Amino acid sequence: MIKIFIMDVDGVLTDAGMYYSENGDELKKFSTYDGKAMEFLRNKGIKTAIITSENTQIVSRRSKKMGIDFLFQGVDDKLTVAKDLCIREGILLENEASFVGDDVNDLELLELVNFKACPKNSVERVKSIKDIFVLQTKGGEGAVREFVDIIISKGFCDNK
């Protein structure tokens, strides 16, 4: 059973694009469907976390709006952060955590957890991981929502 749902940001919660305004402001596109998915997880008692190599106010604001329990930015070693978080929360990383990632810096964590997924537009090395759910939706277009719907419909979480 899943007790924590962990996500990357760029390419998962966003479309992996980097947008800049004329004034130099950085912009990211997020899907409201993914925000609603966090509500579904909260209602099931599942904790949520973002682990990303980026470090931006945009992600901090989006995380807060989505009600994310744990936010880790500027992370080079996602696996170590996930292991430490799970130990601190009394969660078995391999059996009680899920992760959605899309690129090579997500490989180690994706290979370790039982419940794993990647958006349709992920890199091929990620899509070829054994037992990964390759979602039909692209990052930034509701891929996280698709995986949450799978988790709930297949009974991978407690039914509260």
C-alpha positions in Angstrom: 0.0 0.0 0.0 1.2 3.5 -0.9 1.8 5.8 2.1 3.7 8.6 0.3 3.4 9.9 -3.3 6.7 11.6 -4.5 7.0 13.7 -7.7 9.6 15.5 -9.8 8.6 18.9 -11.2 10.0 19.7 -14.6 8.6 17.2 -17.2 6.1 15.8 -14.6 4.1 18.6 -13.1 5.2 20.8 -16.0 5.6 20.3 -19.7 9.5 20.6 -19.3 9.5 23.9 -21.1 11.3 26.9 -19.8 9.4 30.1 -20.6 10.8 33.6 -20.1 9.0 36.9 -20.4 10.5 40.0 -22.0 11.3 41.2 -18.4 13.3 38.0 -17.7 10.5 36.4 -15.6 10.6 32.6 -15.6 7.2 30.9 -16.1 6.1 27.3 -15.8 2.8 25.6 -17.0 1.1 23.4 -14.4 -2.1 21.4 -14.8 -5.0 22.0 -12.4 -5.8 18.3 -12.8 -2.6 17.4 -10.9 -3.6 19.8 -8.1 -7.0 18.0 -7.7 -5.1 14.7 -7.6 -3.3 15.9 -4.4 -6.7 16.5 -2.8 -7.6 12.9 -3.7 -4.4 11.6 -2.1 -5.0 13.7 1.1 -8.5 12.2 1.4 -6.9 8.7 1.3 -4.3 9.7 4.0 -1.4 9.6 1.6 1.4 12.1 2.2 2.8 14.0 -0.8 6.3 15.2 -1.6 8.2 17.0 -4.4 11.9 16.4 -4.9 13.4 18.5 -7.6 16.8 19.7 -8.8 15.3 23.1 -9.5 15.0 25.8 -6.9 12.4 28.4 -7.7 9.7 30.5 -6.0 7.3 29.2 -8.7 7.6 25.7 -7.4 7.3 26.9 -3.8 4.1 28.7 -4.6 2.6 25.8 -6.6 3.6 23.3 -3.9 1.9 25.4 -1.2 -1.3 25.8 -3.4 -1.4 22.1 -4.0 -1.0 21.3 -0.2 2.2 19.3 -0.7 3.5 17.9 2.7 7.2 17.9 1.9 9.1 20.1 -0.6 12.8 19.5 -1.4 14.4 21.9 -4.0 17.9 22.1 -5.3 18.4 18.3 -4.9 21.1 16.5 -6.8 20.6 13.1 -5.2 16.9 12.4 -5.1 17.3 8.9 -3.9 19.1 9.9 -0.7 16.5 12.6 0.1 13.6 10.1 -0.5 15.3 7.5 1.7 15.8 10.0 4.5 12.3 11.3 4.3 10.8 7.8 4.4 13.0 6.8 7.4 11.9 9.9 9.2 8.2 9.2 8.4 8.4 5.5 9.2 7.6 4.5 5.6 9.3 1.7 3.6 10.6 3.3 0.5 10.6 0.2 -1.7 7.1 -0.9 -0.7 5.1 2.1 0.5 6.3 4.9 -1.7 5.5 5.9 -5.3 7.5 8.2 -7.6 6.7 9.9 -10.8 9.8 11.0 -12.8 10.7 11.6 -16.4 14.5 12.0 -16.9 17.8 10.3 -16.2 18.3 12.1 -12.8 15.1 10.2 -11.6 16.4 6.7 -12.6 17.8 5.5 -9.3 14.6 6.4 -7.4 12.3 5.0 -10.1 14.2 1.7 -10.1 13.9 1.3 -6.4 10.2 1.9 -5.7 7.5 -0.6 -6.6 4.9 2.0 -7.6 6.4 4.1 -10.4 5.3 6.0 -13.4 6.5 8.4 -16.0 4.7 10.8 -18.4 4.2 9.9 -22.0 7.0 12.4 -23.0 9.6 11.0 -20.7 13.1 10.0 -22.0 13.4 6.4 -23.4 15.7 5.2 -20.5 12.9 6.0 -18.0 10.2 4.5 -20.1 12.2 1.2 -20.4 12.4 0.7 -16.6 10.9 -2.6 -15.6 7.3 -2.4 -14.3 6.9 1.3 -14.8 3.5 2.7 -15.7 4.1 4.7 -18.9 1.2 7.1 -18.7 -0.9 8.2 -21.7 -0.6 11.8 -20.6 2.3 14.2 -21.0 3.9 16.1 -18.2 2.1 19.3 -17.4 -1.1 18.0 -18.9 -2.4 15.9 -16.0 0.0 13.0 -15.9 0.1 13.0 -12.1 -3.7 12.9 -12.0 -3.7 9.9 -14.4 -1.3 8.0 -12.1 -3.3 9.0 -8.9 -6.4 7.7 -10.6 -4.6 4.4 -11.3 -3.4 4.1 -7.8 -6.9 4.7 -6.3 -8.8 2.5 -8.9 -6.4 -0.5 -8.4 -6.5 -0.3 -4.7 -2.8 0.6 -4.1 -3.8 2.8 -1.2 -6.1 2.4 1.8 -9.7 3.2 1.2 -10.6 5.8 3.7 
